[in-house]
Amino acid sequence: MGFDIRLPIGALFSILGIMLASYGALSDRAIYAHSLGININLAWGLVLLAFGVSMLALWRRAYSARSREASREQPPS
Amino acid sequence: MKLGAIDIAIMGAYFVFVLGIGLALKRYIRTSADYFLSSRSIPAWVAGLAFLSANLGAQEVIGMAASGAKYGLLTSHFYWIGAIPAMVFLGLFMMPFYYGSRARSVPEYLKLRFDEKTRGFNAISFACMTVFSSGISMYAMGLLLNLLLGWDFDVSVWVCGGVVLVYILLGGLTSAIYNEVLQFFLIVLGFLPLVLLGLHDIGGWNGLKAGLEGVATAQGFAPQTWTSAWSTTGAAASNPMGVEWFGIAMGLGFVLSFGYWCTDFLVVQRAMAAESMDAARRAPLIGAVPKMLLPFLVIVPGMIAVASTHAGGHIVLPTRADGALNYDLAVPLMLEQYFPQGMLGLGLTALMASFMSGMAGNVTAFNTVWTFDLYESYIRPGASDRHYLWVGRVATVVGIGLSALAAYVAARFNNIMDLLQLLFAFINAPLFATFLLGMFWKRATPHGAFLGLLAGTLGAALHHGLTLPKGSMPGVKGGWIEVLHSYPSEMAQNFWTAIFAFSICFTATTLISLVTRPREERELVGLVYSLTPRPESTATAWYARPQSLAIVVLGFALVLNIVFW
């Protein structure tokens, strides 16, 4: 029922990843004193982006498999 | 803690997606089966993650970290023995009856298997319990956001409650389930960097272990106490939980855990929404895999916080008025310490996500039980499906309204909440005995089940009234009749209350069943083990078959217990 949940999950995490990573790339290094000198925004933003993109890839694969199946079941008349 | 524009933007993106999922699902909701049961169409992995996420509320995240600080790795018993075996049992042995009987709720199964009175008792107590627990989590959330960010208590409660309301109102159970999966990933990906940074700061796992040795010896326990699950449970006095291995295995691992994971409609509803019998049986088994790993996400932060406090590190837990450390602040303090702006937004969003998933679980369970088991059964039977769909939506609004009310009651009168939680504990403790006998003994009778359940509840109350944890005053903590026995800790008392309640219910149900008339066997087909054909898995891949999945899950849990013995 409904849609494939992997689509919104992939989209949200890709967006969050891009937001965090670009903020990390642009922000002042001084704020990373808290996170032990690690630019955690950039690093974790990339992790989120990778997760988001792989979710989107899984969604895409399932989507094209489904549409292939649908076209096989209903041959064009 | 100060939020920047980036933090607000992250929270905003999350809210947009959560509401968007509800909105996108609206057009699929046509019948009550769509709204309350997701038309039984959810894939196994989605149902499995939602099963886990509905239980992963904010209290779990905050509370388990607090226990991690207070008891160390002993807290893992709430996962490795206190959840996994029960989840496996549910998937292998109980889902065939819940799913196969086509019952729409757990109380409805009781009605099909026994009779109206057991269902009524279960439905009413369950409906009250869900409202109060979502109220308590609303209260905890409001308090936390107020403390961390200085946000107004009312605004936090109403905004978070309002968002949950909207997405459930629009998309029903499917919306709750889809969001729970999203929230699950957010919780994991939001808290994982916290654990990694905290561990890095304290010198890795070995640094943490060394730090916790100091914590243990300072309190007069063996050095490995905080980093070991079983080795200090030989006697109740040798570990901070104050419970010995038998109390843990029987009280927590058997009675409490099976009573919760196998009979609580809040979690079972997720599996009941699955797309097939196979998927329904796999859902709790799939959920069990991340469940086993959660201790590293939710318990370890507390362990880091207490080790750091003891060694004078970056995280220092404040002392409360009664002299004990304020363990509840472990996660909030770590968020503040390790997360710069940006990550802070992600961490707070994860915290809100955990609050919402827990609350949505309660609300969807409440509206289903109210509509099918109370309204349709006692108030207005035989109305149109449209009408029940409408009632379900009204129940969603009313349920959230009542939860908010409960949140304010909790804020004003702490004792009332303690008292209510105690009452629910008495009602819940014996429940698993009723289901066990109902599903696996065809001779169990309706009168036996009902009276046994009552006897078990009374037995729990009686045991609580006659015992007291060390160092407490008689009253809400126990001993309100007379103190016959004193337990080393509150946890020990809880576990033993559950053991007594279960045994009394089991014995009473058995004895009364033997002298009362059982139901006709033909009425029990599909409801009792011996009268139901075994479900054959249609899956061909080994990992898709419930049995093989169960063996892998149990084996993995065993390995974790041995590694962290």
Interface residues (C-beta under 8 A of the other chain):
Chain A: M1 G2 F3 I5 P8 I9 A11 L12 F13 I15 L16 M19 L20 Y23 G24 S27 I31 Y32 H34 S35 L36 I38 I40 N41 W44 G45 V47 L48 F51
Chain B: I6 A9 I10 A13 Y14 F17 G20 I21 A24 L25 Y28 D34 S38 S39 S41 I42 V46 G171 T174 Y178 V181 L182 F185 L189 P193 L197 H200 D201 Q337 Y338 F339 P340 Q341 G342 M343 L346
